[in-house]
Amino acid sequence: MVNTADEAATVAATQAASMQRIEIVSDRRRAHDPAFRALVVANSYVPGTRIRELAARHGICTSLVYRWRRERAVAAVVKTGSALRRRIQVPERTPTPGQRV
């Protein structure tokens, strides 16, 4: 049994040193084209849209939708020089069977 914090650190360091190093390799991050981003952002502003469901439907993280919305807002401010919100054209959307409206 380990009695002190120093002994615990020594035991942990000794055990960690004897472990074999494992490298985890995964796929690269997906790069989404600007048209896809614009579509997702526009759909996120449709009244009644749940961002979590929208993100799941497109296979992306919820935080990514919020990031794209924020980036689009910043780009609009830089482009126009105004911090006023601009209207976004929202594409017509027809609900699929079983989908909430």
Secondary structure, 3 states (H helix, E strand, C coil): CCCCHHHHHHHHHHHHHHCCCCCCCCCCCCCCCHHHHHHHHHHHCCCCCCHHHHHHHHCCCHHHHHHHHHHHHHHHHHHHCCCCCCCCCCCCCCCCCCCCC
